[in-house]
Amino acid sequence: MPKFQYKFKAFVIATISVLLVMLIDYPLEVVSKKAFLRSQVKADFNWFKSDLNKQLKQLNDFFVENDNLTPSCTPATLLALRKAHFNIQNIAELGIRDPKGNLICTSWQKLKKPMKTSGIKPTKSKRLRFFGPIAANFIGETALIIAKTRSDGYEINALLPQSLLNRRINELDRNYTYVATVDARKGKVVTVVGDYTLPINYPLFPLTKPLTVKGVVFDDAKKHFLIIEPLKYLPRLALMIAIDENVLYEDVYYPSYSHVALYIIIFLLIFIFTEVYQQNYQSRKSELRNYLKQGRFVNYYQLIWDSNIKQFAGAETLVRLKHPIEGVLTPNRFLPDIESNHLNISLTYAVIKNLIADSAELIGWDSNIKININITGEHLKDDYFKQLVFALNAVIPHLVLELTENELIDLDDQEVIQTMQDFKDQNILIAIDDFGTGYAGLQYLKALPLDILKIDRSYVSAIGTESQLAILLDALIELAKTIGIDVVAEGVETQEQADYLLSKGVFLHQGWLYHKASPVSQIIGNA
């Protein structure tokens, strides 16, 4: 493939990949940004709420501590009121009212005669309460009144001027649609800075717990993000903060510089990787083909021990690569590349041809030995493979074809079924390999003419443990006995495993305890 085509294909793949990343990442980024902006609003709200709760707590503590404060404005009373005035923020005035609601004392003076004031008279409730805002003559502006009835029926109260509340609101990090305090039961506005608006068809009052509202249309036809929560020390009074979502999310839909940089980096990395991979893929495929032509793939054999006759009765054919530099390589070093380059069948051709060349030595060593070779479903549809198997069967009369359980075979394909039947007609045995690790085991047992079941090494390794696999091993052995097929246990490495298998009637063992895979010359030489 020309270099231009490599680059064009790499460009297309990198572009599509980045678009997919953006399709997933961009909405998440928008959601994350929105959540972050809402958290900033929540932080402003919590700061202002904390400030108000702190003042209310200070007032409540002062009112409780001074329940018996002399209401006749003695010097001690005036001193206590003035100290509270200076110690509690945003307080413009403190006063004492008699049970009829007349103001008799302030933090600055004793009134010559009781003054009739607006607002409700002292109630019987001993809880902190509020009323107003009212026009306070003493400070020349409207103020919110925080009050508490004493045990003697008098009331002690404090004025929170609207101007001081406004100043605290101006210290927030952004401009809000409004910041307000409201009656938590009725929703009546007490103080507000900004344009007050409420959500349509989303009732807030009576308010009993904190609420957060988003994505809801308000009565000004806009969507606002709103937080409202009763104040801790004065639950009847709730703090509200709201901001137009269009203002809040104004810049949220623009990707950040960091994300743009990330997309560019991803594009470049995928582009470079794809281009290099294509070149390497082609060169790796050519390299493997050359190894096949050069005969660098060689057969190794792992013998299978029969405990009944106390000798080796079979051998599984394995493959190794004689690398010109790295030496002999096991399948885990080259098989993934073989599969990704679709050279599985070509490799099997080489294995069978090697086996035909080794057959004279193998049969000369033991004429009754069973020789196993591994195949997959795609082999069963290949005519040349079929011819090679028949040629192999002519020189090795006891041939076993091993199908891996993980390999899905099209059991409805007539060509596959006919090939299997042709093999059976020539007395070629069929085994299922790595049984218990895949999804097709029971289906194969039911549909295929199997002769041998090879239990995967993971079950054998579980012998002597409390693993679930150890329990399943017994079930697999019983299943094989029930349907009347031979069992070969793979991966037998310890005498303990061998003894257990013998106790369960499994006499065919394959593993390092008995033999490690080796070339035919070493098998014959050690015979």
Beta strands, then each sheet from edge to edge (+ up, - down):
strand 1: 93-97
strand 2: 102-106
strand 3: 110-116
strand 4: 129-136
strand 5: 141-149
strand 6: 155-161
strand 7: 178-183
strand 8: 189-194
strand 9: 211-217
strand 10: 223-231
strand 11: 234-244
strand 12: 297-306
strand 13: 311-323
strand 14: 327-329
strand 15: 370-375
strand 16: 399-404
strand 17: 429-435
strand 18: 452-455
strand 19: 486-490
strand 20: 508-510
sheet 1: 3+ 2- 1+ 6- 5+ 4-
sheet 2: 8+ 7- 11+ 10- 9+
sheet 3: 14+ 13- 12+ 20- 19- 18- 17- 16- 15-
end
